[in-house]
């Protein structure tokens, strides 16, 4: 699923994304770490994976 990075705290590696319908979803450090990213800027398009309505992976969306 695709989303847009909304917030990100590089100290805690937590943040939130906005789904395309505007719904915000938070993510925790393990989801960020699973994507292998070092940094995330608000506005970047990301790919997320969900399990039980919880984000388990955040990575950059590539075309």
C-alpha positions in Angstrom: 0.0 0.0 0.0 1.2 3.5 -0.7 1.2 6.5 1.6 2.9 9.8 2.2 5.3 10.4 5.1 3.7 12.9 7.5 5.9 13.0 10.6 9.2 11.4 11.5 11.4 11.7 14.6 15.0 10.6 13.8 15.8 10.2 17.5 13.1 7.6 18.2 12.7 6.4 14.5 8.9 6.8 14.9 6.4 8.8 12.9 3.2 8.7 10.9 2.0 8.5 7.3 -1.1 9.7 5.6 -3.0 7.3 3.5 -4.3 8.6 0.2 -7.7 9.3 1.7 -6.0 11.5 4.4 -6.2 9.0 7.2 -3.1 9.2 9.5 -1.4 6.0 10.7 1.5 5.9 13.2 4.5 3.7 12.9 7.0 2.5 15.5 10.8 2.0 15.2 10.6 -1.7 14.2 8.5 -0.9 11.1 11.0 1.9 10.2 14.0 -0.4 10.8 12.4 -3.2 8.7 12.5 -1.0 5.6 16.3 -0.3 5.9 15.9 3.4 5.7 18.2 5.9 7.4 16.0 9.0 7.1 12.5 10.0 6.2 11.3 13.4 5.1 7.7 14.6 5.3 6.1 14.5 1.9 8.0 11.5 0.6 6.0 8.7 -1.0 6.4 5.5 0.9 5.3 1.9 0.7 3.8 0.4 3.8 2.7 -3.0 4.9 0.0 -3.6 7.5 -0.8 -6.4 9.8 -3.9 -6.1 12.0 -4.1 -2.4 11.1 -0.5 -1.8 12.4 2.3 -0.7 10.1 5.0 -3.4 10.0 7.2 -1.9 7.2 8.0 1.5 5.9 10.1 1.9 2.8 10.5 4.3 -0.1 8.1 4.0 -3.0 10.0 3.3 -6.2 8.6 3.2 -9.6 
